[in-house]
């Protein structure tokens, strides 16, 4: 039906046109901005995520700038250090020349002074962005000085929104060459450490010369065993035994045990927090920079605070002790009487004390102990007990006390041996009646390795070049050989050459530290750059428009818009057609 009051076709066409215009506006906006999510109303979740990532990228950009500044500072210090290293090599050559007979040392000193001046000028000018790490002032009054310079190296945000920055530390105290401050600086206490004599993979146990596939691994599938006693000055001790039984839970292949599995097995035994192994949480096994088996105390300090000792002990019955850098040992702790045993009376009690390394047992031989032998006794009576019966009585008492020590009688002498590696000490009121001397102790089975920590203390605050050496009374920067003459002068000059050699080693080590810092900073710069690009891709996935798709859609919507306008025009002309009926 056609109505003069309501044009349904026109209303429908108008609605369609409005919808098309809305889509056309949105598509035009995407084409012009290149984004399908340009504000929160487009897609609140995507807009929020993209905004957060953009913020992170801004922070990462600042981190990248910081790394660039840090890299520049490290480069500046390294270049200065490298130049000074060359100067010091020249200085050493001049000193060696001055050691030759007939050389005018005052003239050589002129050249040395020039080198010293050049080194100081190089260090003073090694300045980057106001930072100088070679020539410093660590005085307490200089609040700007920092012993460790930190370079911002990373940025992260946790789920709670807390922002943290990771940093790369450059130890200025370890690389400084000159320091205005002449006072002392505090040094931290160190832990006690015991090192093996060679790298773990270089020991026979780890088959350094074996074929590919087995070299560097140990074979614990047979009778090989590592056994040693660890002890601390506070009395904590434990016997560590590594063999096919104890290694089974730590190694995937007992015939090819890796160093990591070996360390795990040791630390598992140390960490067993029982009365038998009170070293738990006090000692850790690891490899040092040279690959040597190392035991380190958790405690730091001097004296007994961080003292550790390690000693090889005898293998379990039937096993073969293998060396892992602390040398293998054989034999058992043994104490033999120095004089022949003579029959003695136990009608009056005879007392001897025996310390098996874990505690002292007081052994009393008396008439009752002799009676307890019963038919096994070979002596006529308790007033003339022979050595065989004395050993039997001692063993009965020792077994009852739970001692690891046993007694034997042979060749006219009593002997005590132990099933552990710990030393035996005999003493007591009647020790001489048994043929022993007071406090007689078994000889050591092997040299005992000990390590000690150091207490917190102070050291000179000067740098490598301006620190005065106690043996020469010179610093590298103040060496003066012009007055050195005669035998005494030659001796002093030799000490100065040694001093320069040591300083060269320290400067070389400082260069190594800076080189490691530079590598770390450059690696972090590369990572941050990669991370920023990844974030840009993330943002693109979330908010960027597909221009090919949007341009095609734009063309289609423009066509639809034209058709909608024509449809609306046709619908609006319908009323004019009704008027023609009245003509």
C-alpha positions as CSV (number, residue, x, y, z in Angstrom):
1,X,0.0,0.0,0.0
2,X,1.1,3.5,-0.6
3,X,0.7,6.1,2.1
4,X,1.1,9.9,2.0
5,X,1.9,10.0,5.7
6,X,4.4,7.2,6.0
7,X,7.0,6.3,3.4
8,X,8.3,2.9,4.6
9,X,10.6,2.4,1.6
10,X,12.3,5.8,2.2
11,X,12.7,5.0,5.9
12,X,14.3,1.6,5.1
13,X,16.6,3.2,2.5
14,X,17.6,5.9,4.9
15,X,18.5,3.4,7.7
16,X,20.6,1.4,5.2
17,X,22.3,4.6,4.1
18,X,23.1,5.6,7.7
19,X,24.6,2.1,8.4
20,X,26.7,2.3,5.2
21,X,27.9,5.8,6.1
22,X,28.9,4.6,9.6
23,X,30.9,1.7,8.2
24,X,32.4,3.9,5.6
25,X,33.6,6.4,8.2
26,X,35.2,3.6,10.2
27,X,36.9,2.1,7.2
28,X,38.1,5.5,6.0
29,X,39.5,6.1,9.5
30,X,41.4,2.7,9.4
31,X,42.8,3.5,5.9
32,X,43.9,7.0,6.9
33,X,45.4,6.0,10.3
34,X,46.6,2.5,9.4
35,X,45.0,1.2,12.6
36,X,41.9,-0.9,13.2
37,X,42.1,0.0,17.0
38,X,43.0,3.7,17.3
39,X,41.1,4.4,20.5
40,X,39.6,2.6,23.5
41,X,36.1,2.6,22.0
42,X,37.3,0.5,19.0
43,X,38.4,-2.5,21.2
44,X,39.0,-1.7,24.9
45,X,41.0,-4.9,25.6
46,X,43.3,-4.6,22.6
47,X,43.8,-0.8,23.1
48,X,44.8,-1.4,26.8
49,X,47.3,-4.2,25.9
50,X,48.8,-2.1,23.1
51,X,49.1,1.0,25.2
52,X,50.9,-1.0,27.9
53,X,53.3,-2.5,25.4
54,X,54.0,0.9,24.0
55,X,54.8,2.1,27.5
56,X,57.2,-0.8,28.0
57,X,58.9,0.0,24.7
58,X,59.4,3.6,25.8
59,X,61.1,2.2,29.0
60,X,63.2,-0.2,26.9
61,X,64.2,2.6,24.7
62,X,65.6,4.4,27.8
63,X,67.3,1.2,28.8
64,X,68.9,1.0,25.4
65,X,70.2,4.6,25.8
66,X,71.5,3.7,29.2
67,X,73.4,0.7,27.8
68,X,74.8,2.9,25.1
69,X,76.2,5.3,27.7
70,X,77.5,2.4,29.7
71,X,79.2,0.9,26.7
72,X,80.8,4.3,26.0
73,X,82.1,4.5,29.6
74,X,83.5,1.0,29.5
75,X,85.1,1.6,26.1
76,X,86.7,4.8,27.4
77,X,88.1,3.1,30.5
78,X,89.3,0.1,28.5
79,X,91.1,2.3,25.9
80,X,92.8,4.2,28.7
81,X,93.7,1.0,30.5
82,X,95.1,-0.6,27.3
83,X,97.3,2.5,26.7
84,X,98.6,2.4,30.3
85,X,99.2,-1.3,29.9
86,X,101.6,-0.5,27.0
87,X,103.2,2.2,29.1
88,X,103.8,-0.2,32.0
89,X,105.4,-2.7,29.6
90,X,107.7,0.0,28.5
91,X,108.4,0.9,32.1
92,X,109.3,-2.7,32.9
93,X,111.7,-2.7,29.9
94,X,113.4,0.5,31.2
95,X,113.8,-1.0,34.6
96,X,115.3,-4.2,33.2
97,X,117.8,-2.0,31.2
98,X,118.7,-0.2,34.3
99,X,119.6,-3.5,35.9
100,X,122.5,-3.9,33.5
101,X,126.0,-2.9,34.8
102,X,127.3,0.5,33.7
103,X,123.8,2.0,32.9
104,X,123.3,5.5,34.1
105,X,120.2,5.1,36.2
106,X,119.6,8.8,36.5
107,X,119.1,9.0,32.7
108,X,116.8,6.0,32.7
109,X,114.8,7.7,35.5
110,X,114.2,10.6,33.2
111,X,112.5,8.3,30.7
112,X,110.6,6.6,33.6
113,X,109.3,9.9,34.8
114,X,108.0,10.7,31.3
115,X,106.2,7.3,31.3
116,X,104.8,8.0,34.7
117,X,103.5,11.4,33.7
118,X,101.9,9.9,30.5
119,X,100.1,7.2,32.5
120,X,98.7,9.8,34.9
121,X,97.5,12.0,32.0
122,X,95.9,9.1,30.3
123,X,94.1,8.0,33.4
124,X,92.9,11.5,34.2
125,X,91.6,12.0,30.6
126,X,89.7,8.7,30.5
127,X,86.5,10.5,31.2
128,X,83.1,9.7,29.7
129,X,79.9,11.6,30.5
130,X,81.5,12.9,33.7
131,X,82.6,9.4,34.8
132,X,86.2,8.4,35.3
133,X,86.8,4.9,36.5
134,X,90.6,4.9,36.3
135,X,91.5,8.1,38.3
136,X,89.1,8.4,41.2
137,X,88.5,10.0,44.5
138,X,87.0,7.5,47.0
139,X,87.2,9.8,50.0
140,X,84.2,9.8,52.3
141,X,83.6,13.5,51.5
142,X,83.1,12.7,47.8
143,X,79.5,11.6,47.9
144,X,79.4,11.2,44.1
145,X,81.9,8.3,44.2
146,X,80.5,4.8,43.9
147,X,82.7,1.8,44.3
148,X,80.4,-0.2,41.9
149,X,79.0,1.7,38.9
150,X,75.6,0.3,37.8
151,X,74.5,0.3,34.2
152,X,70.7,-0.2,33.7
153,X,70.4,-3.3,31.6
154,X,66.8,-4.5,31.7
155,X,63.2,-3.6,32.5
156,X,60.4,-5.8,33.7
157,X,56.9,-5.5,35.2
158,X,55.3,-8.2,37.2
159,X,51.5,-9.0,37.4
160,X,51.1,-6.6,40.3
161,X,52.5,-3.8,38.2
162,X,55.7,-3.5,40.1
163,X,58.6,-2.3,37.9
164,X,62.1,-3.6,38.4
165,X,65.3,-2.8,36.6
166,X,68.2,-5.2,36.2
167,X,71.7,-3.8,36.3
168,X,75.2,-4.6,35.2
169,X,77.8,-3.7,37.9
170,X,81.2,-2.4,37.1
171,X,83.6,-2.8,40.1
172,X,85.5,0.4,40.0
173,X,87.4,-0.5,43.1
174,X,88.9,-3.5,41.2
175,X,90.0,-1.5,38.1
176,X,91.0,2.0,39.5
177,X,94.6,2.9,38.8
178,X,94.8,6.2,40.8
179,X,92.9,7.3,43.9
180,X,93.1,10.6,45.7
181,X,91.9,8.8,48.9
182,X,94.9,7.6,51.0
183,X,92.7,6.1,53.8
184,X,91.7,2.4,54.0
185,X,88.5,0.9,52.7
186,X,86.6,-2.1,54.2
187,X,86.9,-5.5,52.7
188,X,84.3,-8.2,53.2
189,X,84.9,-11.4,55.0
190,X,85.4,-14.5,52.9
191,X,84.4,-18.1,53.1
192,X,86.7,-21.1,53.7
193,X,87.5,-23.1,50.6
194,X,89.4,-26.2,49.8
195,X,90.5,-26.9,46.2
196,X,91.5,-30.0,44.3
197,X,94.9,-30.1,42.8
198,X,93.7,-30.3,39.2
199,X,90.5,-30.0,37.2
200,X,87.9,-32.7,37.9
201,X,87.9,-33.8,34.2
202,X,91.7,-33.9,34.3
203,X,91.8,-36.6,37.1
204,X,92.2,-40.3,36.3
205,X,88.7,-41.0,37.7
206,X,87.2,-38.9,34.9
207,X,89.2,-40.5,32.1
208,X,90.8,-37.5,30.4
209,X,92.4,-39.6,27.7
210,X,89.5,-41.8,26.9
211,X,87.6,-42.0,23.6
212,X,84.9,-39.5,22.7
213,X,81.8,-40.3,24.6
214,X,83.5,-41.4,27.8
215,X,86.2,-38.8,28.2
216,X,85.3,-36.5,31.0
217,X,83.0,-39.0,32.7
218,X,83.6,-41.4,35.6
219,X,82.8,-45.1,35.8
220,X,81.1,-46.0,39.0
221,X,79.4,-49.1,37.7
222,X,82.1,-51.4,39.2
223,X,84.4,-51.1,42.2
224,X,85.5,-47.5,41.8
225,X,84.8,-45.3,44.9
226,X,85.6,-41.8,46.1
227,X,85.7,-41.5,49.9
228,X,86.7,-38.6,52.0
229,X,86.0,-37.0,55.4
230,X,84.8,-33.4,55.6
231,X,85.1,-31.5,58.8
232,X,84.6,-28.0,60.2
233,X,86.3,-26.3,63.1
234,X,83.0,-26.3,65.0
235,X,83.1,-30.1,65.2
236,X,80.7,-30.8,62.3
237,X,81.9,-33.7,60.2
238,X,80.7,-36.2,57.7
239,X,82.2,-39.0,55.6
240,X,81.3,-38.7,51.9
241,X,81.3,-42.0,50.0
242,X,80.6,-42.1,46.2
243,X,80.2,-45.5,44.6
244,X,77.8,-47.5,42.6
245,X,75.4,-47.7,45.5
246,X,75.3,-44.0,46.5
247,X,75.5,-42.8,42.9
248,X,72.6,-44.8,41.7
249,X,70.0,-42.1,42.4
250,X,72.0,-39.2,41.0
251,X,73.4,-40.7,37.7
252,X,71.5,-41.7,34.6
253,X,74.4,-44.0,33.5
254,X,76.7,-45.3,36.2
255,X,79.4,-46.1,33.6
256,X,79.4,-42.5,32.3
257,X,78.8,-40.2,35.4
258,X,79.1,-36.5,34.5
259,X,80.7,-33.9,36.7
260,X,77.3,-32.4,37.4
261,X,75.9,-35.7,38.6
262,X,79.0,-36.3,40.7
263,X,78.6,-32.9,42.4
264,X,74.9,-33.6,42.9
265,X,75.7,-36.9,44.6
266,X,78.2,-35.2,47.0
267,X,75.8,-32.3,47.8
268,X,73.0,-34.8,48.4
269,X,75.1,-36.5,51.0
270,X,76.2,-33.2,52.6
271,X,72.5,-32.0,52.7
272,X,71.2,-35.1,54.4
273,X,70.2,-33.3,57.6
274,X,70.7,-36.1,60.1
275,X,72.8,-36.6,63.2
276,X,75.3,-38.5,61.2
277,X,75.9,-35.7,58.7
278,X,75.7,-32.4,60.6
279,X,77.4,-30.5,57.7
280,X,74.0,-29.8,56.1
281,X,73.7,-26.2,54.9
282,X,77.3,-25.5,56.1
283,X,79.3,-26.7,53.1
284,X,78.8,-26.9,49.3
285,X,80.6,-28.8,46.6
286,X,81.2,-27.1,43.3
287,X,83.7,-26.5,40.5
288,X,85.9,-23.4,40.5
289,X,86.8,-21.4,37.4
290,X,89.5,-23.9,36.6
291,X,87.2,-26.9,36.9
292,X,88.7,-28.1,40.2
293,X,86.5,-29.8,42.8
294,X,85.9,-27.2,45.5
295,X,84.3,-27.2,48.9
296,X,83.1,-23.9,50.3
297,X,81.8,-23.0,53.7
298,X,78.5,-21.0,54.1
299,X,80.1,-19.2,57.0
300,X,82.6,-16.4,56.4
301,X,85.3,-15.0,58.7
302,X,88.8,-15.7,60.0
303,X,90.1,-18.4,62.3
304,X,87.7,-21.2,63.0
305,X,84.7,-19.3,61.7
306,X,85.2,-20.6,58.1
307,X,87.7,-23.4,58.4
308,X,87.2,-26.6,56.4
309,X,89.4,-29.7,56.0
310,X,89.1,-32.7,53.7
311,X,90.9,-35.9,54.0
312,X,90.7,-39.1,51.9
313,X,89.6,-42.2,53.8
314,X,89.7,-45.9,53.0
315,X,87.3,-47.3,50.5
316,X,84.5,-49.7,51.4
317,X,85.5,-53.4,51.5
318,X,86.2,-54.6,48.0
319,X,86.2,-51.2,46.3
320,X,89.1,-49.2,44.8
321,X,89.7,-45.6,45.8
322,X,90.0,-43.3,42.9
323,X,91.5,-39.8,43.0
324,X,89.4,-36.7,42.2
325,X,92.0,-34.1,42.9
326,X,92.8,-34.8,46.6
327,X,95.1,-37.8,46.1
328,X,94.2,-41.4,46.9
329,X,95.2,-43.1,50.2
330,X,95.6,-46.6,51.4
331,X,96.0,-48.2,54.8
332,X,94.1,-47.7,58.0
333,X,94.6,-45.5,61.1
334,X,97.0,-47.5,63.3
335,X,98.6,-47.0,66.7
336,X,101.2,-49.6,67.7
337,X,102.8,-49.8,71.1
338,X,106.3,-48.6,71.2
339,X,107.5,-51.3,73.8
340,X,106.7,-54.9,74.1
341,X,103.8,-55.9,76.2
342,X,104.5,-57.6,79.5
343,X,102.0,-59.7,81.4
344,X,100.1,-57.5,83.8
345,X,97.8,-57.9,86.7
346,X,94.2,-56.8,86.4
347,X,93.4,-57.7,90.0
348,X,93.8,-54.0,90.3
349,X,91.9,-52.2,87.5
350,X,94.0,-50.9,84.6
351,X,92.5,-47.8,82.7
352,X,93.2,-46.8,79.1
353,X,91.3,-44.2,77.1
354,X,90.8,-44.6,73.3
355,X,89.6,-41.7,71.1
356,X,88.5,-43.0,67.7
357,X,88.1,-39.5,66.3
358,X,84.4,-39.2,67.2
359,X,84.7,-39.4,71.0
360,X,86.7,-40.8,73.9
361,X,86.0,-44.2,75.4
362,X,87.4,-45.1,78.8
363,X,88.3,-48.8,78.9
364,X,88.8,-50.5,82.3
365,X,90.3,-54.0,82.5
366,X,89.7,-55.6,85.8
367,X,89.1,-59.0,87.4
368,X,85.5,-59.1,86.1
369,X,86.6,-58.4,82.5
370,X,89.1,-61.3,82.7
371,X,86.4,-63.6,84.2
372,X,84.1,-62.7,81.3
373,X,86.6,-64.3,78.9
374,X,85.7,-67.7,80.4
375,X,87.2,-70.7,78.6
376,X,88.7,-68.4,75.9
377,X,91.3,-67.1,78.3
378,X,94.9,-68.4,77.8
379,X,96.4,-66.7,80.8
380,X,97.0,-68.6,84.1
381,X,95.0,-65.9,86.0
382,X,94.1,-62.3,86.3
383,X,97.4,-61.5,88.0
384,X,99.4,-62.3,84.8
385,X,97.3,-61.5,81.8
386,X,99.1,-62.1,78.5
387,X,98.8,-59.9,75.4
388,X,96.3,-62.2,73.6
389,X,93.9,-62.0,76.5
390,X,94.5,-58.3,77.0
391,X,93.5,-57.7,73.3
392,X,90.4,-59.9,73.7
393,X,89.3,-58.0,76.8
394,X,90.0,-54.6,75.1
395,X,87.9,-55.7,72.1
396,X,85.0,-56.8,74.2
397,X,85.0,-53.4,76.0
398,X,85.5,-51.4,72.7
399,X,82.6,-53.3,71.0
400,X,80.3,-52.6,73.9
401,X,81.2,-48.9,73.6
402,X,80.5,-48.8,69.9
403,X,84.0,-47.8,69.0
404,X,85.4,-48.1,65.5
405,X,88.7,-49.3,67.0
406,X,89.8,-52.9,67.5
407,X,92.9,-54.3,69.3
408,X,95.3,-56.9,68.2
409,X,98.4,-58.6,69.7
410,X,101.3,-59.7,67.5
411,X,105.1,-59.8,67.7
412,X,105.0,-58.9,71.4
413,X,103.1,-55.6,70.9
414,X,99.5,-54.4,71.1
415,X,98.1,-52.5,68.1
416,X,94.9,-50.5,67.7
417,X,93.3,-50.0,64.2
418,X,90.1,-48.2,63.1
419,X,87.6,-48.9,60.4
420,X,87.2,-45.2,59.8
421,X,89.8,-42.7,58.4
422,X,89.8,-40.7,61.6
423,X,93.0,-40.7,63.8
424,X,93.2,-42.8,66.9
425,X,94.6,-41.4,70.2
426,X,95.4,-43.6,73.2
427,X,95.9,-42.2,76.7
428,X,94.8,-42.8,80.3
429,X,96.2,-43.4,83.7
430,X,97.7,-46.8,82.9
431,X,98.5,-46.3,79.2
432,X,102.2,-47.1,79.7
433,X,101.3,-50.5,81.2
434,X,100.0,-51.4,77.7
435,X,103.2,-50.3,76.0
436,X,102.0,-47.0,74.7
437,X,103.1,-43.4,75.5
438,X,100.7,-40.8,76.8
439,X,98.5,-39.2,74.1
440,X,100.0,-41.4,71.4
441,X,98.2,-40.7,68.1
442,X,98.1,-42.7,64.8
443,X,100.1,-41.2,62.0
444,X,98.1,-39.3,59.3
445,X,97.0,-41.5,56.4
446,X,97.5,-38.6,53.9
447,X,98.1,-34.9,54.0
448,X,95.0,-33.1,55.1
449,X,93.8,-30.3,52.9
450,X,92.5,-27.3,54.8
451,X,91.0,-24.0,53.8
452,X,90.4,-20.9,55.9
453,X,88.2,-17.8,55.4
454,X,89.3,-14.3,56.1
455,X,87.8,-11.7,58.4
456,X,86.4,-8.5,57.3
457,X,89.2,-5.9,57.3
458,X,90.7,-2.9,55.6
459,X,93.0,-2.4,52.6
460,X,94.6,0.6,51.1
461,X,92.2,2.8,49.2
462,X,94.8,3.7,46.6
463,X,94.7,2.4,43.1
464,X,96.9,-0.1,41.3
465,X,99.5,2.4,40.2
466,X,99.7,4.7,43.2
467,X,99.6,2.2,46.0
468,X,102.9,2.1,47.8
469,X,104.5,-1.4,48.0
470,X,105.8,-2.3,51.4
471,X,108.9,-4.1,50.0
472,X,110.1,-1.2,47.9
473,X,108.5,1.9,49.6
474,X,107.6,3.0,46.1
475,X,104.3,3.1,44.2
476,X,104.4,2.6,40.4
477,X,103.7,6.3,40.0
478,X,106.6,7.3,42.3
479,X,109.4,4.9,41.3
480,X,112.7,6.6,41.3
481,X,115.8,4.6,40.6
482,X,118.3,7.5,40.2
483,X,119.7,7.0,43.7
484,X,119.9,3.2,43.6
485,X,123.5,2.0,43.6
486,X,125.6,-0.9,44.7
487,X,124.5,-4.3,45.7
488,X,121.6,-2.9,47.9
489,X,120.5,-0.8,44.9
490,X,120.5,-3.8,42.6
491,X,118.4,-5.7,45.1
492,X,115.9,-2.9,45.5
493,X,115.7,-2.6,41.7
494,X,114.9,-6.2,41.3
495,X,112.1,-5.8,43.9
496,X,110.8,-2.9,41.9
497,X,110.7,-5.0,38.7
498,X,108.8,-7.6,40.6
499,X,106.4,-4.9,41.8
500,X,105.8,-3.7,38.3
501,X,105.3,-7.3,37.1
502,X,102.6,-7.8,39.8
503,X,101.0,-4.4,38.9
504,X,101.0,-5.5,35.2
505,X,99.1,-8.6,36.2
506,X,96.5,-6.5,38.1
507,X,96.1,-4.1,35.2
508,X,95.7,-7.0,32.8
509,X,93.1,-8.5,35.1
510,X,91.3,-5.1,35.2
511,X,91.2,-5.1,31.4
512,X,89.7,-8.6,31.5
513,X,87.0,-7.4,33.8
514,X,86.2,-4.4,31.6
515,X,86.2,-6.7,28.5
516,X,83.7,-9.0,30.2
517,X,81.5,-6.0,31.1
518,X,81.7,-4.7,27.5
519,X,80.6,-8.1,26.2
520,X,77.7,-8.3,28.7
521,X,76.5,-4.8,27.8
522,X,76.7,-5.3,24.1
523,X,74.8,-8.6,24.4
524,X,72.1,-6.9,26.5
525,X,71.9,-4.1,23.9
526,X,71.2,-6.6,21.2
527,X,68.7,-8.3,23.3
528,X,66.8,-5.1,24.2
529,X,66.7,-4.1,20.5
530,X,65.3,-7.5,19.6
531,X,62.7,-7.3,22.4
532,X,61.6,-3.8,21.2
533,X,61.1,-5.1,17.7
534,X,59.1,-8.1,19.1
535,X,56.9,-5.6,21.0
536,X,56.4,-3.6,17.9
537,X,55.2,-6.7,16.1
538,X,52.9,-7.5,19.1
539,X,51.3,-4.0,18.8
540,X,50.9,-4.4,15.1
541,X,49.1,-7.7,15.5
542,X,46.7,-6.1,18.0
543,X,45.9,-2.7,16.4
544,X,47.2,-2.4,12.8
545,X,44.7,-2.5,10.0
546,X,45.0,-4.8,6.9
547,X,45.2,-2.0,4.3
548,X,44.5,-4.3,1.4
549,X,41.4,-5.6,3.1
550,X,40.3,-2.1,4.3
551,X,40.8,-0.5,0.8
552,X,38.8,-3.2,-0.8
553,X,36.1,-2.8,1.8
554,X,36.2,1.0,1.3
555,X,35.5,0.6,-2.4
556,X,32.6,-1.7,-1.8
557,X,31.1,0.6,0.8
558,X,31.4,3.6,-1.6
559,X,29.5,1.5,-4.2
560,X,26.9,0.5,-1.5
561,X,26.6,4.2,-0.5
562,X,25.8,5.2,-4.1
563,X,23.2,2.5,-4.5
564,X,21.7,3.5,-1.1
565,X,21.4,7.1,-2.2
566,X,19.7,6.0,-5.5
567,X,17.3,3.7,-3.5
568,X,16.4,6.6,-1.2
569,X,15.8,8.8,-4.2
570,X,13.5,6.2,-5.8
571,X,11.7,5.8,-2.5
572,X,11.2,9.5,-2.1
573,X,9.7,9.8,-5.6
574,X,6.9,7.3,-4.8
575,X,4.6,10.0,-3.5
576,X,4.9,11.9,-6.8
577,X,3.6,8.8,-8.6
578,X,0.4,9.0,-6.5
579,X,-0.2,12.6,-7.5
580,X,-0.2,11.5,-11.1
581,X,-3.5,9.6,-10.4
582,X,-5.2,12.9,-9.9
583,X,-4.1,14.5,-13.1
